[in-house]
Amino acid sequence: MSNPDRPLRVVLVTGLSGAGKASVLRAFEDLGYEAVDNPPLPMLEEMVTRTERKLAIGMDARSRGFDATRVLEALSRLRANAGLRPELVYVTAEKAILLRRYSETRRRHPLAPQGRVIDGIDEERILTAPLRDVADLIIDTSALPVAEMRRDVERHFGAGNDSPRLAMAVTLISFAYKFGLPPDADLVFDARFLRNPHYDPILQARTGLDPEVGSYIEADPDFAAFFGSVTGLLELLLPRFVQEGKKYATVAIGCTGGRHRSVYIVEQIAAHLASGLMAEGAEIAWRVHRVHRELSREVSAAASTGPDQRRGGSIDSSGGEGAQPPPVQAQEA
């Protein structure tokens, strides 16, 4: 069926009902995985041993015999097989978002079919907490458009990522603090103390992707020390993450508007990681993904409005006060 030189990828997709597991499974299906949703837990290992295709299996509170401890035990047995490459993906969303989605769809929660949805959400969060704690990848769909979720799945599990010898995937996110922290961040660094290009009339409309903005930021007397400290910490932590078996790491850099300082620093960190870091005595190349959250939102907002709306839109992307985040797109349960 499979061999240790090229282990078969098996991804268990679990998490909270209403968070978007079905959408995640469809994304895996589009990547060539055989997607199976909600099989009885006792069938899990038998399914894996009978296939030669990459598998994505949805397991949640609807699954017959579902229990977090039993899922972890099955996952441990799968990981003992050198011919398999099992991974666990946990899909979640904020309580208010889940309540809104259930209200819009008028569906009952599987753990509270005759009771309040909020009670079912709370019970399921407790029930699945042990799985979230050990997940290889957490996908929070609270403010994540479906298209971006699909890109996340493709970045981690798409073509070219099947080799077990590939280094850990490192996602670098630039963001604005006024729109909230990226919920999946492992490490967060605050760049708001650096001089802000927003207050320079020439640079205000530009972004951290422009060389002039980068030169302005680097001219801050504290930039070099800050950048050296951040990269020094990453040089210490990332190889240790690899040694501990961690497959993905998300590093977030925040500033006020998410357009200048954080964007530039993310670009510079990506270039630094491209030079390679030592892990387990050997230099490895990281799979680096850059996500400029607020710049992506600007593009999405511009694409979804007409010219007249764009001229008078309410999104202030300049880094000043008063900006509003785009509407949250609902994920399918």
C-alpha positions in Angstrom: 0.0 0.0 0.0 2.6 2.6 1.2 6.2 2.7 1.9 8.5 4.5 4.4 10.3 6.4 1.6 7.1 8.1 0.6 4.6 7.7 3.4 0.9 8.0 2.6 -0.6 11.2 3.9 -3.6 10.8 6.2 -5.3 13.9 7.6 -7.9 13.8 10.3 -10.1 16.9 10.2 -11.9 17.7 13.4 -13.1 20.7 15.4 -16.3 22.5 16.2 -19.6 22.0 14.4 -20.4 25.0 12.3 -16.7 26.0 12.0 -16.3 24.9 8.4 -15.0 21.3 8.5 -17.1 20.4 5.4 -15.5 23.3 3.4 -12.0 22.2 4.6 -12.7 18.6 3.5 -13.8 19.8 0.0 -10.6 21.8 -0.2 -8.7 18.5 0.4 -10.8 16.7 -2.2 -9.8 19.3 -4.8 -6.2 18.6 -3.9 -6.6 14.9 -4.9 -7.4 13.5 -1.4 -10.1 11.0 -0.9 -12.4 12.8 1.5 -14.6 10.9 3.9 -16.8 12.7 6.3 -18.1 11.3 9.6 -17.2 7.6 9.5 -17.7 5.5 12.7 -14.5 5.8 14.7 -13.9 2.0 14.9 -13.6 2.1 11.0 -10.9 4.7 11.0 -7.8 2.4 11.0 -9.4 -0.1 8.6 -10.1 2.6 6.1 -6.5 3.8 6.2 -5.1 0.3 5.6 -7.4 -0.3 2.6 -6.5 2.7 0.5 -3.6 3.8 -1.7 -4.8 7.4 -2.0 -4.2 10.3 0.3 -7.0 10.5 2.8 -8.8 13.4 4.5 -11.2 12.1 7.2 -13.7 14.3 9.0 -14.2 13.2 12.6 -16.4 15.2 15.1 -19.2 14.9 17.6 -21.5 13.5 14.9 -19.3 10.5 14.5 -20.5 7.3 16.1 -18.3 6.4 19.0 -16.5 9.8 18.9 -14.3 10.4 21.9 -11.2 12.6 22.0 -9.1 10.0 23.9 -10.0 7.3 21.5 -9.2 9.5 18.5 -5.8 10.3 20.0 -5.1 6.6 20.6 -6.0 5.8 17.0 -3.8 8.6 15.8 -0.9 7.3 17.9 -1.2 3.9 16.3 -1.3 5.3 12.8 1.9 7.3 13.6 3.6 4.2 14.6 3.3 2.9 11.0 6.3 4.1 9.0 4.3 3.9 5.8 1.9 6.6 7.0 2.1 10.3 7.6 -0.9 11.1 9.8 -1.7 14.7 10.7 -4.5 16.4 12.7 -6.3 19.5 11.6 -8.6 21.3 14.0 -11.2 23.7 12.6 -12.6 26.3 15.0 -14.4 29.7 15.2 -15.4 32.2 17.9 -18.5 31.4 19.8 -20.4 34.5 18.5 -19.6 33.6 15.0 -20.8 30.0 15.5 -24.1 31.3 17.1 -24.6 33.6 14.1 -24.1 30.8 11.6 -26.5 28.5 13.4 -29.1 31.3 13.6 -28.7 31.9 9.8 -29.0 28.3 8.9 -31.6 27.4 11.6 -29.8 24.1 12.2 -29.7 22.3 15.5 -26.4 21.6 17.3 -25.5 17.9 17.3 -24.8 18.0 21.0 -28.0 19.9 21.9 -30.6 18.7 19.5 -33.5 19.8 21.8 -31.6 22.5 23.8 -29.8 25.7 23.3 -27.2 26.0 20.6 -24.8 27.8 23.0 -24.9 24.8 25.4 -23.9 22.5 22.5 -21.1 24.8 21.5 -19.7 24.9 25.0 -19.9 21.2 25.5 -18.3 20.4 22.1 -15.4 22.9 22.9 -14.7 21.0 26.1 -15.1 17.6 24.4 -12.6 18.4 21.6 -10.1 20.5 23.6 -7.6 17.6 23.9 -7.5 17.4 20.1 -7.0 21.1 19.6 -4.1 20.9 22.1 -2.1 18.5 19.9 -3.3 19.5 16.4 -0.7 19.9 13.7 -2.6 22.8 12.2 -5.4 25.0 13.7 -7.7 26.8 11.2 -9.8 29.5 12.7 -12.5 30.5 10.3 -14.0 33.4 12.4 -12.8 36.0 9.9 -11.4 33.8 7.2 -13.0 33.9 3.7 -13.5 30.5 2.1 -11.0 31.4 -0.6 -8.3 32.1 1.9 -9.1 29.0 3.8 -8.6 27.0 0.7 -5.3 28.7 0.1 -4.2 27.7 3.6 -5.0 24.1 3.0 -3.2 24.2 -0.4 -0.1 25.8 1.2 0.2 23.1 3.8 -1.1 20.0 1.9 -0.9 20.7 -1.8 1.4 19.4 -4.5 5.1 19.7 -3.6 4.4 19.3 0.2 4.3 15.5 0.3 7.9 14.8 1.0 8.5 14.0 4.7 11.9 15.5 4.4 10.6 19.0 3.8 11.2 21.6 6.5 8.5 23.0 8.6 6.1 25.4 6.9 6.5 28.9 8.4 3.6 31.4 7.7 4.5 35.1 8.3 1.5 37.4 8.7 1.4 41.1 8.8 -1.7 42.6 10.5 -3.3 45.6 12.1 -3.8 45.5 15.9 -7.1 47.4 15.5 -8.5 44.5 13.6 -7.4 41.9 16.2 -4.7 39.4 16.5 -4.4 36.5 14.0 -6.0 33.7 16.0 -3.7 31.0 14.7 -0.4 32.9 15.6 2.2 31.0 17.5 4.4 34.1 18.0 3.4 37.7 17.9 5.7 40.8 17.6 4.6 44.4 18.0 6.2 46.9 15.6 4.1 49.9 16.6 6.9 51.6 18.4 8.8 52.1 15.2 8.4 55.4 13.3 5.2 55.3 11.2 5.3 56.0 7.5 1.6 56.9 7.6 2.5 60.3 8.9 4.8 61.1 5.9 2.5 62.6 3.2 4.7 61.0 0.4 4.7 57.5 1.9 1.2 57.4 3.4 -0.5 55.9 0.4 2.3 53.4 -0.2 2.9 50.1 1.5 5.8 48.1 3.1 6.4 46.5 -0.3 7.8 49.9 -1.6 11.5 50.4 -1.2 11.0 54.0 -0.1 8.9 52.8 2.8 11.5 50.2 3.8 14.2 52.8 3.8 12.1 55.1 6.1 11.5 52.2 8.5 15.1 51.1 8.6 16.1 54.7 9.4 14.5 54.3 12.8 17.4 54.0 15.3 15.8 51.0 17.0 14.9 49.1 13.9 18.2 47.1 13.6 18.1 46.0 17.3 14.4 45.0 17.0 14.9 43.1 13.7 18.0 41.3 15.1 16.2 40.3 18.3 13.2 38.9 16.3 15.4 36.9 13.9 17.6 35.8 16.7 14.6 34.4 18.6 13.4 32.6 15.4 16.8 31.1 14.9 16.5 29.7 18.3 12.9 28.5 18.3 12.2 27.2 14.8 14.9 24.5 14.8 13.6 23.4 18.2 10.0 23.3 16.9 11.3 20.9 14.2 13.0 18.7 16.8 9.7 18.6 18.8 7.9 17.4 15.6 6.0 20.6 14.9 5.1 20.8 11.2 3.8 24.4 11.0 4.5 27.7 12.7 2.8 31.0 12.3 4.6 34.2 13.1 2.6 37.5 13.2 4.0 41.0 13.0 1.6 43.8 13.9 1.4 47.5 13.6 -1.3 50.1 13.6 -2.7 49.9 10.1 -1.0 46.7 8.9 0.2 48.4 5.7 3.7 49.7 6.3 5.9 48.5 9.2 4.5 45.0 9.6 4.5 44.4 5.9 8.1 45.4 5.5 9.3 43.4 8.5 7.5 40.3 7.2 9.2 40.6 3.9 12.6 41.0 5.5 12.0 38.0 7.8 11.0 35.9 4.8 14.3 36.9 3.1 16.2 36.0 6.2 14.6 32.6 6.5 15.3 32.0 2.8 19.0 31.9 3.7 18.4 28.8 5.8 18.8 28.0 9.5 20.5 25.1 11.2 18.4 22.3 12.6 19.7 19.0 14.0 23.2 19.9 12.7 22.1 20.5 9.1 21.0 23.5 7.2 17.4 23.3 6.1 15.2 25.4 3.8 12.0 26.5 5.3 8.7 26.6 3.4 7.9 30.2 3.9 4.4 31.7 3.2 3.8 35.4 3.5 0.3 36.7 4.2 -0.4 40.5 4.3 -3.8 40.3 6.0 -4.9 43.9 5.7 -3.5 44.4 2.1 -5.4 41.3 1.1 -8.6 42.8 2.6 -8.1 46.0 0.7 -7.9 44.0 -2.5 -11.0 42.0 -1.7 -12.9 45.1 -0.7 -11.9 46.9 -3.9 -12.9 43.9 -6.0 -16.3 43.7 -4.3 -17.3 47.4 -4.7 -17.9 49.6 -7.7 -15.8 52.7 -8.6 -18.2 55.1 -6.8 -18.2 53.0 -3.6 -14.4 52.8 -3.6 -14.1 56.6 -3.8 -16.4 57.0 -0.8 -15.7 53.7 1.0 -15.5 53.5 4.8 -12.3 51.4 4.9 -9.4 53.5 6.0 -6.4 51.5 5.0 -3.9 54.3 5.6 -3.0 53.3 9.1 -5.0 56.0 10.7 -8.0 55.7 13.0 -11.5 54.8 12.1 -10.9 51.9 9.7 -13.4 49.1 9.6 -12.7 45.4 8.9 -14.5 43.8 6.0 -17.6 41.7 6.8 -17.0 38.2 8.0 -17.9 35.5 5.5 -19.7 32.5 6.8 -18.2 29.1 6.5 -20.3 26.0 5.9 -20.6 23.6 8.7 
